[in-house]
Amino acid sequence: MHIVVFVKQVPGTENVKMDPETGVMIRSGKDVVINPLDENALTEAIKIKNSRDDVRVTAVSMGPPTAEKALKEAIALGADAGILVSGREFAGSDTIATAKALAAAVRKAGEVDIVICGERATDGETGQTAAMVAQYLDMPVQTYVSAVDVFDDKVIVKRTVERGFERVEVPTPVLISVNKDINEVGMPTLSGKLHAKTVAVDAYDAAGLGIEKCEVGLGGSPTRVVKVFSPKLARDTIMRKADGTTKPVEELVEFLVKKEVLG
Ligand SMILES: Cc1cc2nc3c(=O)[nH]c(=O)nc-3n(C[C@H](O)[C@H](O)[C@H](O)COP(=O)(O)OP(=O)(O)OC[C@H]3O[C@@H](n4cnc5c(N)ncnc54)[C@H](O)[C@@H]3O)c2cc1C
């Protein structure tokens, strides 16, 4: 069984800044960490690996060359291999272009039974990547997964839904996105860290993945960030004294009807 886990490097600081001209996040010089939910995804893959004797785990990350560090951390935690998707042509990729590249990396990894990723990344936070990659790979997708039981040719997942949980049985290959309830994230061991130093990560640019450069990056991204701004919170206060000379309740109701808050 082969499991692929997506590991995204995200800014480790909450002081994230956007370029007001391009609408793109300024990532240079930031402390970077593995997206917290991807640590859950990785932990689950390692848990499955440890529960069976036929499992191989490949971690995949798309980002600058420094994203190799995230893959080495994944290997230190128990992944067997790492694939880095990197190249200048990927800069400016929106979720569609990112999903296309990640799907190509999954194909590069060979036959795959389960793809596991986080429900969302703390920087872009669209939560779109899982479904989009599944679409490109023509795989079923299960989102908001908080437990997974793995069988030879299917998985049974527990999904968090609006009013509780649901259990879904899905044949493999399948892509699942996990939430934080799925497990407790562990720490790499010293031997894991030493082992990671000996494992070379495979790196691919667009050509290496068999993608045209124009399919990724800004050119391959239909999303346009028109404007980036902090919303202004405007607050008005209207004071009415209830001294018998006015009708504050009636006025309030009239005001709310006018504002279409009350019908
Ligand atoms: C117009 C535009 C330009 C952009 N330009 C850039 C840019 O120049 N550089 C840049 O870094 N980002 C850029 N982005 C952001 C980039 O598109 C998103 O980071 C990416 O599409 C993932 O979306 P998300 O963060 O919302 O992930 P979500 O959908 O919230 O993440 C879900 C899960 O998908 C997986 N995942 C997502 N992205 C990756 C990844 N890169 N590697 C591995 N796993 C992943 C993770 O497991 C994650 O938990 C741009 C976005 C737009 C709209």
The ligand as a Tripos MOL2 file, in Angstrom:
@<TRIPOS>MOLECULE
LIG
   53    58     1     0     0
SMALL
NO_CHARGES

@<TRIPOS>ATOM
      1 C1         -3.5430   34.7980   -7.5390 C.3       1 LIG1
      2 C2         -2.8000   33.9750   -6.5350 C.ar      1 LIG1
      3 C3         -1.4160   33.9960   -6.5210 C.ar      1 LIG1
      4 C4         -0.7030   33.2080   -5.6070 C.ar      1 LIG1
      5 N1          0.6610   33.2300   -5.6280 N.ar      1 LIG1
      6 C5          1.3540   32.4550   -4.7940 C.ar      1 LIG1
      7 C6          2.7820   32.4400   -4.8160 C.ar      1 LIG1
      8 O1          3.4130   33.1420   -5.6100 O.2       1 LIG1
      9 N2          3.4410   31.6130   -3.9490 N.ar      1 LIG1
     10 C7          2.7440   30.8180   -3.0820 C.ar      1 LIG1
     11 O2          3.3880   30.0670   -2.3250 O.2       1 LIG1
     12 N3          1.4110   30.8400   -3.0070 N.ar      1 LIG1
     13 C8          0.6940   31.6420   -3.8470 C.ar      1 LIG1
     14 N4         -0.6520   31.6450   -3.7850 N.ar      1 LIG1
     15 C9         -1.3070   30.8150   -2.7890 C.3       1 LIG1
     16 C10        -1.4730   29.4170   -3.3340 C.3       1 LIG1
     17 O3         -2.3330   29.4290   -4.4230 O.3       1 LIG1
     18 C11        -2.0560   28.5620   -2.2420 C.3       1 LIG1
     19 O4         -1.1190   28.5210   -1.2070 O.3       1 LIG1
     20 C12        -2.3140   27.1580   -2.7100 C.3       1 LIG1
     21 O5         -3.1850   27.1630   -3.7950 O.3       1 LIG1
     22 C13        -2.9140   26.2900   -1.6330 C.3       1 LIG1
     23 O6         -4.1300   26.8660   -1.2230 O.3       1 LIG1
     24 P1         -4.4290   27.0080    0.3150 P.3       1 LIG1
     25 O7         -3.2610   27.5610    1.0130 O.co2     1 LIG1
     26 O8         -5.7320   27.7060    0.4150 O.co2     1 LIG1
     27 O9         -4.5560   25.4980    0.7500 O.3       1 LIG1
     28 P2         -5.7960   24.6540    1.3630 P.3       1 LIG1
     29 O10        -6.6830   24.2650    0.2830 O.co2     1 LIG1
     30 O11        -6.3610   25.4950    2.4920 O.co2     1 LIG1
     31 O12        -4.9200   23.4990    1.9200 O.3       1 LIG1
     32 C14        -5.4180   22.1750    2.0780 C.3       1 LIG1
     33 C15        -4.2770   21.2110    2.1040 C.3       1 LIG1
     34 O13        -3.7270   21.0920    0.8020 O.3       1 LIG1
     35 C16        -2.3420   20.7790    0.9070 C.3       1 LIG1
     36 N5         -1.5550   21.8090    0.2170 N.ar      1 LIG1
     37 C17        -1.9510   23.0240   -0.1870 C.ar      1 LIG1
     38 N6         -0.9450   23.6550   -0.7940 N.ar      1 LIG1
     39 C18         0.1220   22.8190   -0.7580 C.ar      1 LIG1
     40 C19         1.4640   22.9010   -1.2080 C.ar      1 LIG1
     41 N7          1.9450   23.9860   -1.8030 N.pl3     1 LIG1
     42 N8          2.2870   21.8350   -0.9850 N.ar      1 LIG1
     43 C20         1.8360   20.7330   -0.3810 C.ar      1 LIG1
     44 N9          0.5860   20.6070    0.0810 N.ar      1 LIG1
     45 C21        -0.2670   21.6300   -0.1190 C.ar      1 LIG1
     46 C22        -2.0020   20.7450    2.3840 C.3       1 LIG1
     47 O14        -2.0980   19.4110    2.8410 O.3       1 LIG1
     48 C23        -3.1090   21.5870    3.0020 C.3       1 LIG1
     49 O15        -3.3480   21.2620    4.3440 O.3       1 LIG1
     50 C24        -1.4030   32.4190   -4.6720 C.ar      1 LIG1
     51 C25        -2.7940   32.4310   -4.6660 C.ar      1 LIG1
     52 C26        -3.4980   33.1940   -5.5780 C.ar      1 LIG1
     53 C27        -4.9930   33.1750   -5.5180 C.3       1 LIG1
@<TRIPOS>BOND
     1     1     2 1
     2     2     3 ar
     3     2    52 ar
     4     3     4 ar
     5     4     5 ar
     6     4    50 ar
     7     5     6 ar
     8     6     7 ar
     9     6    13 1
    10     7     8 2
    11     7     9 ar
    12     9    10 ar
    13    10    11 2
    14    10    12 ar
    15    12    13 ar
    16    13    14 ar
    17    14    15 1
    18    14    50 ar
    19    15    16 1
    20    16    17 1
    21    16    18 1
    22    18    19 1
    23    18    20 1
    24    20    21 1
    25    20    22 1
    26    22    23 1
    27    23    24 1
    28    24    25 2
    29    24    26 1
    30    24    27 1
    31    27    28 1
    32    28    29 2
    33    28    30 1
    34    28    31 1
    35    31    32 1
    36    32    33 1
    37    33    34 1
    38    33    48 1
    39    34    35 1
    40    35    36 1
    41    35    46 1
    42    36    37 ar
    43    36    45 ar
    44    37    38 ar
    45    38    39 ar
    46    39    40 ar
    47    39    45 ar
    48    40    41 1
    49    40    42 ar
    50    42    43 ar
    51    43    44 ar
    52    44    45 ar
    53    46    47 1
    54    46    48 1
    55    48    49 1
    56    50    51 ar
    57    51    52 ar
    58    52    53 1
@<TRIPOS>SUBSTRUCTURE
     1 LIG1         1 GROUP 0 **** ****
